[in-house]
Amino acid sequence: MASVNQLSVGWERCEWDASGQPMSRRERAESRGSYLASVPPDIAGLQFDVPSDVAAAAEDALIEVSRFDAELAASLPAADGELAPLAVVLLRTESASSSQIEGVTAGAKALAIATLNESSGQNARLVAANVDAMQKAIALADELSVDSILAAHRALMHDQSYARPGLVRDGQVWIGGGPTSHTATFVPPRQERVPALLEDLVAFCRRTDIPVLTQLSIAHAQFETIHPFNDGNGRTGRTLVHAMLRRSGVTRRLTVPLSAGLLTDTPAYFAALGSYREGDPAPIITQFSRAAFAAVGNGRWLVTDLIGIYDEWQQILPSRKGSAARRLLPHLLSQPAVTVAHVQQHLGVSQPAAQRAVDQLVGAEILKQISTGKRDRVWIAREVITALDDFAARTGRRS
């Protein structure tokens, strides 16, 4: 088993050149001389001595995630692929917590409208684009290679050149502190070490002799320690978590908001990363276990809400079975904003038939028009919007 000394990051002294950087006299004085950069250990071949209670809790959490994933197909009416609302709200939470767009939020209504490519706010368009990018990145990352990690980063950061999309960082980065690494909370390794460290991480991720939740917890902590990119590390690292869940067969239909749950208690999460860097992986495994239980509980709550909404719709909609209006109902659970053109394309019906379906749903008070005028009209399923916003509020609730 790996000892604490084997797992702990080492440190190396590096020279810092602050010439040409704008900063105050105090900052310049603090940044004189060399600084210490971390040297993470290779983990591909290590064995991890995890306390039995921590390992048992992780196994219970993983079983719960897998059970929830299986429940989803049986409990919800057929929608498009995985339950899109969970993916959307997950990305709303994930994206808002990422460094590049810290604080960017958009309600479920704005997100649903943004996915129609209709007029919407900048925040909603940004988060909707990140939802699409994350879904593509998870598909790219299923093979788990350095190239697929780079491809995931490229998909997530494709329009942000400063982040060098799809390329490892070309300079020193640091977490917290001021304009230099001297006062940082943590300094990741020098850029020259990153390629070899990523290769080692991928070799660790491909192992099949480590319990899945323990493995992805350690992989996440190691990725955050390496911090391989100029920006977008958080989102890319969370993609890796979801790809590992898919690769292991734990999830097949659902992007469980497991890693986003870590951020509901940020002090505990950052403390767990610190413990990992000091050689103790147990706290980060515990944080992932707690996040998994929270994510499943919240997800079940949302599914219950959506099933109740759907059952009520079935009762109040007067149109016959097989009608366009009834066939649209499951789709509204995953896309609660529609236009006539969207309905026409989704159902494969004529424009008049799509309009009749919308009119019937408006008459049953399932849909409500939110735009004015006769052109480019948008209708929303308000009850679904409310359920999604409630889900997001629970997911993002800080302890």
Summary of the structure (lengths in Angstrom):
residues: 399
radius of gyration: 23.4
end to end distance: 34.3
largest distance: 77.6
contacts: 1335
relative contact order: 0.15
helix: 60%
strand: 5%
